[in-house]
Amino acid sequence: MADYNICLAGDCAITIDFGNQIDQKINRQVTLLRDQLESLQIKGIVEMIPTFRSLTVFYNPEILSYQKLKAYIEQCTSAETATEAHKKKVYVIPVCYEECFSPDMGNVCAHTGLTREEIIKRHSGQEYLIYMLGFLPGFAYLGGLDPQLETPRLSSPRTKIEAGSVGIGGNQTGIYPLDSPGGWQLIGKTPIKPYDVKREKSILYEAGSYIRFVPITEEEYWKIKEEYEAGKYKCQVEEV
Amino acid sequence: MPGGRGVAMGGIRIENGGALSTIQDAGRIGYQALGFGTAGAMDVDALKLANTLLGNEPDEAVIEMTLLGMEVVFEEVNCFVLTGGDMGATLNGDTIDCCKVYAAKSGDILKCGFCKDGIRGYLSFAGGMDIMPVLGSLSTSMKYQLGGLEGRKLMPGDTIGFKNPKAKLSHMKRRFIEAPIYKKDVTELRVLLGFQKDYFTEEGLQTFFSSVYGVQSESDRMGYRLEGEAIGYKDTVDIVSDAIVPGAIQVPSNGQPIVLMADRQTTGGYAKIGAVISADLPLLAQMAPGSKVCFKEVTLEEAQAALVEKRIQMKQLKRRLERWF
C-alpha cells in the first residue's frame, strides 16, 4: 500500500491518512482499507468515515484498545493487494437535461462556449468517482468533471434548490440530495431520490463507487418518477 | 415523515417551547459515512445521569432545552427529572430541584425558566418518549429535518407520548444527586493534539496552550466559536477535506479556534490542531457566550481513563439506587 500515516483523532477515533490530495489512486487506498477493515468485522469498531484522502475509524476504547486497532490497520495496509484491477460499481442515474429542468444551461453554454447538446454529451458521457459523502446526507463529492464544462457558481445563490437537481459548481458536479440553498448552475434533474430515509438503503451510493448520468426525456422523467414513488423503480448498478 | 409520534396518547403537551428545545439521545451512530451528522445531546453526562436516576436505558432520549426552558403540561402520570443547567423549574408553582426525580400527575404544569448556571437543561421521563427512531436514533438533526419530532424544535401545541410511564419508581427518596456547578472563571479543556498540528507554528501551538479564549455568541450545536489570540500557522490552514470527530478544534485562516460539537458536518476542509477529549465536551456544552476556556494537553491514556471514570460513577449511582436495603 502507498505511504500513509496512522494518527490519533481525539480519544475515540484513529485517522489513516494517505496524503493531502484529491487523487483517484489515493482515494482508492482509502476505499480498499475501509473494505478490508469491514471484512475483518472487528469488535469495538463503531463506524468509519472514508474521505477524499483518509479513513477515520471510530472505536469504543473500552472494548478495543488503540494499540490493537492500530495493529489491525497495519495488518491491512501491509497486505499485498492488487490495487489496479478492481471491480468498479457504477450507479446509473437517469437525468433529464431538458429546458424545464435546466434553468442554468444557458449560463453554462455562454461560459463554456459549448452547445447544449455538447454539454449533455460530455456531462453524461463518463463515470464519476464518488470521492466521499459529506456536507449533507447523500451529498457526493464527484471527481472527474470534464474541465471544459467548468463554470463558476452563481453570483447570487438560490435560496432553494430542489432535491434531485443536477448541477455544476466550479470544477465540481453533483446532485443535491435534499432541498437546500445553493449556488450551482443547474443543468438537469433526476426523478429518483439519492436520499430517501424510507428506503432500506437510505443513501443510494457510497464513497469509492462511481456515478454515470444517463439522459432521459421529459416524458421518461415523469414515468420514472411515478415508478419510483410506487416503489417499482430499481436503480441500475453496473459492476465493471 | 421521518421522525414522528408513535401511537400512544397522553404524555406531555408543550405550552411553550422555550428558546430551542429538541429531542436528543446519545446520537445517530453508523451513518456518518453517508453524510448524516450524529446530532445527539450536547451534554451527554446530563443525559446519562437522567437515565440512571430514572432507571431508563442508558441512552434513552431526552429533551434538550437551551437558555430558556419549556412549559409543559402532563396529560398522563409519569416520573421525570431535570438535569444539566438549572432552569429554576417549578411544578404547579412550587420550586423543584435539578437532578432529583419527581412524580407528576395528570394536569401538572412544569415550567422551566432561564438557565441560571450552565446553558442547557435536560428534561427526561421514566420509560422514555414514544417517538419513532430514524436510522436507529431519536436525535434531531434540524439542518435536514430528520429525527426527533418532525426533525424540528418543539413548539406550542406539540404533544409527546410516553413509551412506558411509571406513576412512581422504587426508592424515590434516593433518586437525586447534588447538582453540579458549571460556572467557572476559566474552564480548562483537555486536548489531544492531532496530526494536523504540523500546520501550525511552534509559537502557534504555544499560543493555543497559553491563551484564554472567550466563547462567542455565534456558538451553537454545530460548534463553539472562540475568540482570543490568533493561532499562528505555517503556509495555510486549507486542507483537502477529511473527517471531523466530536470536539475537533478547527482553526480557520483568522486563527480563531472553533470546537466542533454535536451538529458538526461529517467532513471539513480546515486544519484541526487537535480535539477536546470526549469527557470534557459536556463542560463546553454548558458554557454560555462570554465564558472563558483554556486548553491543556493530555495523553490518550488520561483521556480514555476520564471516560472510564464517568461510566464507573454512573454504575455506582445505579447500584446505590437499586439496592434493596
Interface residues (C-beta under 8 A of the other chain):
Chain A: N5 C7 L8 A9 G10 D11 C12 A13 T15 D17 N20 Q21 I22 V46 E47 M48 I49 P50 T51 F52 R53 S54 T56 F58 P61 E62 Y66 M132 L133 G134 F135 L136 P137 G138 F139 Y141 P177 L178 V197 K198 S202 I203 E206 A207
Chain B: P2 I29 G30 Y31 Q32 A33 L34 G35 F36 V134 L135 K143 Y144 L146 L192 L193 G194 F195 I239 V240 S241 D242 A243 V245 P246 G247 A248 Q265 T266 T267 G274 A275 V276 I277 S278 A279 L300 A303 Q304 L307 V308 R311
